[in-house]
Amino acid sequence: MEQTVSRRDAEAYELFMGRWSRPVADRFLDWLRAPTGADWVDVGSGTGVLVAAILDRSAPRDLLAVDASDAFTDYARHRFSDPRLRIEQGDALQLPLAPQSRDVAVSGLFVNTVTPMQNLLSEMRRVLRPGGLLGFYVWDYPSGGMGMLDAFWQAAGGIDAGAVELSERHRFAECDFAGLDRACRAAGLEPAIGLIDTVSEHEDFEAYWRPFTQAESPAKRYLDGLDPAGRAELRGALAQRLDHGGPIRLPARAWCVKAVLPQG
Ligand SMILES: C[S@@+](CC[C@H](N)C(=O)[O-])C[C@H]1O[C@@H](n2cnc3c(N)ncnc32)[C@H](O)[C@@H]1O
């Protein structure tokens, strides 16, 4: 039973976010230009979106994926059978790695959730060898760059002013150029920062709406707290904004960040 629930959670994540995360992961790796044959760690690896991209594109020698969630690590273990990959359930702030044991440390859509971000960046830095490469990407929340979520909270905020505080735009205000630069410098890193612009395309309004009701997220918790009339009102407000009878295309824009450690 537990296994079924785990699988359902992971599949719901894939539908809600993983499918938009993958195109960003591909573009991020092209931008990162990591050396081939390197030892990698992917922090907050989830269902394995960035793991899949690394295995497909970056020819790692070895890849350790670390995530706190049992459900996601189980799902990822069933998803991959690549001898270069090891998946461990663990805390990103205490990586199961010796200091200076990796060439590349990366993270997708996770760094912003750790407060302060510099704590996670320092831990990623700890495990890198001299000359190692640290890289990550986060949605450009403050300017509405994760349009799928932003539309939800804009509609919710139009009905209930209290919802605004729950929005990623509000909670992750540090996900802009200045905030990311500051966090990196606080962790002793000199970052290069870029933007990756992609689009999320939902075939119709129902395909946009359904994942909000299924995948564990702040939006789902908000919906679960509404009564049926409140849910219907929010759905109607969103449909008014987005449902024009065809596919719904929204921005899916991420900041990408990288820093090379000094040699020795
Ligand atoms: C938004 S998901 C990103 C997953 C994946 N990297 C992607 O791009 O789709 C964030 C992940 O961080 C994990 N996470 C949250 N807190 C963590 C912690 N303290 N240590 C390790 N992983 C954590 C969650 O379980 C989740 O899988």
Ligand as a Chemical Component Dictionary entry (heavy atoms), coordinates in Angstrom:
data_LIG
# 
_chem_comp.id                   LIG 
_chem_comp.type                 NON-POLYMER 
_chem_comp.pdbx_formal_charge   0 
_chem_comp.three_letter_code    LIG 
# 
loop_
_chem_comp_atom.comp_id 
_chem_comp_atom.atom_id 
_chem_comp_atom.alt_atom_id 
_chem_comp_atom.type_symbol 
_chem_comp_atom.charge 
_chem_comp_atom.model_Cartn_x 
_chem_comp_atom.model_Cartn_y 
_chem_comp_atom.model_Cartn_z 
_chem_comp_atom.pdbx_ordinal 
LIG C1  C1  C 0  10.938 20.787 -6.430  1  
LIG S1  S1  S 1  11.690 19.251 -6.126  2  
LIG C2  C2  C 0  12.940 19.203 -7.368  3  
LIG C3  C3  C 0  13.230 17.817 -7.837  4  
LIG C4  C4  C 0  14.120 17.702 -9.055  5  
LIG N1  N1  N 0  15.461 18.195 -8.784  6  
LIG C5  C5  C 0  13.518 18.381 -10.263 7  
LIG O1  O1  O 0  14.167 19.261 -10.829 8  
LIG O2  O2  O -1 12.409 18.043 -10.668 9  
LIG C6  C6  C 0  12.613 19.527 -4.627  10 
LIG C7  C7  C 0  13.132 18.238 -4.022  11 
LIG O3  O3  O 0  13.899 18.548 -2.856  12 
LIG C8  C8  C 0  13.687 17.492 -1.928  13 
LIG N2  N2  N 0  14.072 17.982 -0.583  14 
LIG C9  C9  C 0  13.408 18.833 0.223   15 
LIG N3  N3  N 0  14.103 19.052 1.359   16 
LIG C10 C10 C 0  15.243 18.318 1.266   17 
LIG C11 C11 C 0  16.376 18.134 2.102   18 
LIG N4  N4  N 0  16.484 18.766 3.279   19 
LIG N5  N5  N 0  17.357 17.318 1.684   20 
LIG C12 C12 C 0  17.273 16.678 0.487   21 
LIG N6  N6  N 0  16.221 16.817 -0.347  22 
LIG C13 C13 C 0  15.224 17.628 0.028   23 
LIG C14 C14 C 0  12.237 17.140 -2.069  24 
LIG O4  O4  O 0  11.966 15.833 -1.582  25 
LIG C15 C15 C 0  12.056 17.253 -3.582  26 
LIG O5  O5  O 0  12.300 16.034 -4.216  27 
# 
loop_
_chem_comp_bond.comp_id 
_chem_comp_bond.atom_id_1 
_chem_comp_bond.atom_id_2 
_chem_comp_bond.value_order 
_chem_comp_bond.pdbx_ordinal 
LIG C1  S1  SING 1  
LIG S1  C2  SING 2  
LIG S1  C6  SING 3  
LIG C2  C3  SING 4  
LIG C3  C4  SING 5  
LIG C4  N1  SING 6  
LIG C4  C5  SING 7  
LIG C5  O1  DOUB 8  
LIG C5  O2  SING 9  
LIG C6  C7  SING 10 
LIG C7  O3  SING 11 
LIG C7  C15 SING 12 
LIG O3  C8  SING 13 
LIG C8  N2  SING 14 
LIG C8  C14 SING 15 
LIG N2  C9  SING 16 
LIG N2  C13 SING 17 
LIG C9  N3  DOUB 18 
LIG N3  C10 SING 19 
LIG C10 C11 SING 20 
LIG C10 C13 DOUB 21 
LIG C11 N4  SING 22 
LIG C11 N5  DOUB 23 
LIG N5  C12 SING 24 
LIG C12 N6  DOUB 25 
LIG N6  C13 SING 26 
LIG C14 O4  SING 27 
LIG C14 C15 SING 28 
LIG C15 O5  SING 29 
# 
